[in-house]
Amino acid sequence: MKSTAYLQSWAQTELSEIKFRIAPASGWDAKTGTTSAEVLRRSDVYVFCLLHHQDKQTLDPLDLGQWTFYVLPTRVLDEQCPGQKSIRLSSLKRLDPLETDFTGLQKAVAACAEGTR
């Protein structure tokens, strides 16, 4: 899961640019206490969470209606953005993620995990 928002807790003169980190990373092996030399994306599915609400006076991160979720199989990122460290919302949308509200999130994740997306 990756999350971001247009609004931040500090003073802003404009809305934040929407961008998510997607950099491949080393894994940690808790049994051996070592970091893997293999750098990759270690999930099957990415869930990009956008707190899309843009009015600071009524912003409520606990209101799931103020969120939009974009779900994408990791293989799409690996194929289309292999070494990329971050992705803007506009570029993410060009990869055709499943876009949903909270009620459809479980179904979207399952579809991407099963490869039916």
C-alpha positions in Angstrom: 0.0 0.0 0.0 1.2 3.5 -0.9 -0.8 6.6 0.1 -0.7 10.3 -0.5 -3.0 13.3 -0.4 -3.6 16.7 -2.0 -3.7 18.3 1.5 -1.0 18.2 4.1 -1.0 19.2 7.8 1.3 22.2 7.2 0.4 25.5 5.5 0.1 25.1 1.7 -0.2 27.7 -1.1 -1.3 25.0 -3.6 -2.4 21.3 -3.5 0.4 18.7 -3.3 1.5 17.0 -6.5 0.2 13.4 -6.4 3.1 11.0 -6.7 3.8 7.5 -5.2 7.0 5.7 -4.4 7.4 2.5 -6.3 11.2 1.8 -6.1 12.3 -1.8 -6.0 14.0 -2.6 -2.7 16.1 -5.1 -0.9 14.3 -7.5 1.4 15.0 -8.1 5.1 15.4 -11.7 6.4 14.5 -11.6 10.1 15.8 -15.1 10.6 19.3 -14.3 9.5 19.3 -10.6 10.3 20.5 -9.8 6.8 19.4 -7.8 3.8 18.8 -9.5 0.5 21.1 -8.6 -2.3 18.2 -9.0 -4.7 16.4 -5.7 -5.3 12.8 -6.1 -6.5 9.2 -5.2 -5.8 8.1 -7.8 -3.3 4.4 -7.7 -3.5 1.9 -9.3 -6.0 -0.4 -6.2 -6.0 0.1 -2.5 -5.4 -2.7 -0.5 -3.8 -2.3 3.2 -4.3 -4.5 5.1 -1.9 -5.3 8.7 -2.7 -7.0 11.0 -0.1 -8.7 13.0 -2.9 -10.6 15.4 -0.7 -9.4 19.0 -1.3 -11.2 21.1 1.3 -9.1 21.4 4.5 -12.1 22.5 6.6 -14.0 19.2 5.9 -11.0 16.9 5.5 -11.4 13.6 7.4 -8.9 10.9 6.6 -11.2 8.4 8.5 -14.0 9.1 6.1 -13.5 6.4 3.5 -15.6 8.3 1.0 -12.8 10.8 0.7 -10.4 8.2 -0.7 -9.9 6.7 -4.1 -7.9 3.5 -4.6 -6.0 2.4 -7.6 -5.0 -1.3 -7.8 -2.4 -2.7 -10.1 -0.6 -6.0 -10.4 3.1 -5.6 -9.6 4.0 -7.3 -12.9 2.6 -4.2 -14.7 5.0 -1.9 -12.8 7.9 -4.4 -13.4 7.1 -4.5 -17.2 6.3 -0.8 -17.8 8.4 1.0 -15.1 11.3 -1.5 -14.2 13.7 0.8 -12.5 11.4 3.7 -11.8 11.4 5.0 -8.2 8.2 7.0 -8.2 5.1 7.4 -10.4 2.8 10.4 -10.8 -1.0 9.9 -10.7 -1.3 10.7 -14.4 1.3 8.1 -15.3 -0.3 5.5 -13.0 -3.7 6.1 -14.7 -2.1 5.4 -18.1 -1.2 1.9 -16.8 -5.0 1.2 -16.5 -5.2 0.3 -12.8 -8.5 -0.8 -11.3 -10.0 2.4 -9.8 -12.4 1.9 -6.9 -13.8 3.3 -3.7 -13.3 1.4 -0.4 -16.3 -0.9 -1.0 -14.8 -2.3 -4.2 -11.2 -2.6 -2.9 -11.3 -6.2 -1.8 -12.7 -7.3 -5.2 -10.1 -5.2 -7.1 -7.2 -6.6 -5.1 -8.5 -10.2 -5.6 -8.9 -9.6 -9.4 -5.3 -8.3 -9.7 -3.9 -11.1 -7.5 -5.7 -13.7 -9.6 -4.6 -12.2 -12.8 -8.1 -11.6 -14.1 -7.4 -7.9 -14.4 
